[in-house]
Amino acid sequence: MIQPPLSRLKTKPGNQESVSGTFSAAWQSPSNIALVKYWGKKNGQFPLTPSLSMTLLKAFTQTRVDVVENGAAKGFLSVNGDENHPFLPKIKQLLTWLGSEIPILSTVTLKVITINSFPHSTGIASSASGLSALTLCLLDVASEMLQVSDIPRAESDHMASYCARVGSGSACRSLYGGYTVWGETPGIIGSSDEFAIPVNHSIHPEMMLLHDAILVISEKPKILSSTLGHSAMHDHPFIGGRILQAEKNLDEALSALAANDFGKLASVAESEALTLHALIMSANPGVLLMKPATVEVIHRVREARRTGLPVFFTLDAGANVHVMYPHSSAVAAEKFIGDALLPLCENGRVIFDSCGSGPQPIADVNPAS
Ligand code: DP6
């Protein structure tokens, strides 16, 4: 039986001497691609709608956390030696909340080293992989300091998903391999707004091998922060319709994944991607994130599917396109991508990825891995 999140780590630090020593942890955690999108929040860091994602294999972050001092609540933090690292606001938000939930973490000064397997300039969202890797490290450090060593993996993954959500919503889905649902949904037992759950028991084995080629259409940083984008949903004219649509699409995507129905998954995932952009365009202020090449890729993917190649596209909140295809058609799909889509990518950049198995502890960060 899974205990309530964090109950084992809530112990208040007593005598600071008792937790002196060197403490560190290192984890590798993957990014994920949403097939049913999380867009909009309610009551803080809870999702407006449920979402469904596939965890990636090759797009990951490796993070190492060292306690450089303890016994005093300094709250100071650096990432890769940079005190102005772009992730610091999200990291601080997570750490402040974690410090109130796990008191020992409010007494330490931390040094964070983090590297991504994918280049920064690709515009691939790294908050899911980065914040999930960091959360796993922080929970390990807290466990070490409190000498709690017997937390079963299912329970620690559950705790990590519960905590990672506070740093970045999509990060809570990266704690598991395969497919993950975040958001309370009638009909999905155990689903919650507070953490994500794996749903692999109901996924067809072929769908566990799905490929995702990430087409880098623009290497420029995103022009819309997801934080601002989510907040524009509060007074969005289509909010009511979006909530109903996401719930229906989640149902349909899950039944397509269970039945290995690629065509049905394609239609739901593409509808979700275009809806995300339609919501962003019709918000106040409206933002147009697609580039001409994004639109051209969409046309070419749909045309290829019409002529029998099993491919579909999805989009994040940016110009890049994820092209998904089954393992059994990988040779044909990759030839199509190379011939027809690669010329539309900036500097010919495509990252070939696939469904992955989730985070793993590592000895240290290693840029070569
Ligand atoms: C478009 O997880 O980056 O990728 O909770 O503010 O950190 P925060 O937002 P974030 O939003 C991801 C939005 C998305 C869709 C998705 O991944 O579901």
Boltz pocket constraint, residues with backbone or C-beta under 6 A from the ligand:
constraints:
  - pocket:
      binder: B
      contacts: [[A, 32], [A, 33], [A, 34], [A, 36], [A, 37], [A, 38], [A, 39], [A, 51], [A, 125], [A, 127], [A, 165], [A, 167], [A, 168], [A, 169], [A, 170], [A, 171], [A, 226], [A, 227], [A, 230], [A, 276], [A, 315], [A, 316], [A, 317]]
      max_distance: 6.0
